[in-house]
Amino acid sequence: MAALSIRDLDDNVREKLRVRAARHGRSMEAEVRSILTEAVEETANAGGIFDVLIDRFSALGGVDLELAPRTLTVRSADLSQ
């Protein structure tokens, strides 16, 4: 396993990281490992904006819309002019 040192980390960031780690019941080091692993996996699995939107709103369910029947027949454009 590799080791990683982070220099010049802002004290505010360090404190937020400490609180986040405590919320998840793990050490700061374990929290950083989790954050980095998740960030790399998300990048590798990113499918595009459509996939992101589907994932984000899929829990809301769908809507079935009733479409009105077409009353006009489709005709081609007149390009003779």
N, C-alpha and C positions, 0 to 999 in steps of 0.2 A: 504494500500500500504506500501511496505517496503522502508526503507531508506538505502542508501549505501554510505559509505565514502571511498575514495581512498587516501591512504597516499603515500608519497614519489613519486608522479607523476613527471616525468622529465619535466622541463620547456619547452623543445623543443616539447614534446608530447602535453603538454597543449596548446602551441601556435598553433600547427597544428590542434588540436581539435577546437580551437576558430575560426580559418580560415575556417575549414570545416563546422562548424555550421553556420557561416555567409553566406557561399556559399549556404547553404540550407535554409537560412532565418529563423533559429530557434536558441534558446538559447543553450549554451553548455550542459546544463542538458538535454534538449530535444534531442540533438544530441547523447549524450551518451545512453539515453534510446533507441533511434532508432538503434544504433549500436549493443547494447546488444540484443535487440529483434530480429534483423535480424540474428545475429550470432546463436542464439538458434534455430530459425526456420530453417535455412539452415542445421544445424546438424540433426534436426528431419526429414527433408525432403530429406536428401541425399540418392540417390538411387544407387550410385556406379559410377565408372569411365565412363562406357558406357553412362549413363544418362547425366553425365556432358558434355561429348563430343557432344552428340546429341544437348543438349541445346546450347552449345557454337557455333556450326557450322550450326545449322538448318537455320539460316537466309541466309546463302550462297547458299542454294538450293542443289539440287542433280545432279547427272550425270547419264544419261542413256547410258550404254555401250552395243554395239551390240556384242554378243558372236558368235564366229565362230562355225559352226556346227562340231560335232565330226566326224572324218573320220575313226578312228580306233574303233573296237569293244572292249569292256572291257573284259579282260580275268583274270582268277584267277591265283594267284601265284603258281608256281611249288615248293612244299615243300617236294618232294620225296627224295631228296639227303641227 
